[in-house]
Amino acid sequence: MNVNVTLSGEIGVTVRQQVDISAKLDRVIALLTAVIVKEGRIMASIEEVITATEEQKTVLDSLVTFVQGLKDQISNQVDDLSAAQQAQIDQIFATVQSNTQEAADAMVANTPAAPA
């Protein structure tokens, strides 16, 4: 804190207190620190979403591989299916693939772009 003393005509004393710049700088530093902490929390949340999305993709890829393998095993081991039975099996797997694609499309549509 700085104090200025001005002497006037009949020895009157005027004291003016200058603004404490240090306190203002402390406030600015505190605000910047709060912003940095919040940014860190936001980035951590985004990383969690990215990780969860990658894990879902792994699960979906595994499901697709499993379904295709199951279809191949059924097709290879059952030679005496009627055309109607084969059509039913094909329909089951087509539905599973459609559902898997819908889930994948929903994930893409609802996943934010990766930060640059």
Secondary structure, 3 states (H helix, E strand, C coil): CCEEEEEECCCEEEEEECCCHHHHHHHHHHHHHHHHHHHHHHHHHHHHHHHHHHHHHHHHHHHHHHHHHHHHHHHHHCCCCCHHHHHHHHHHHHHHHHHHHHHHHHHHHCCCCCCC
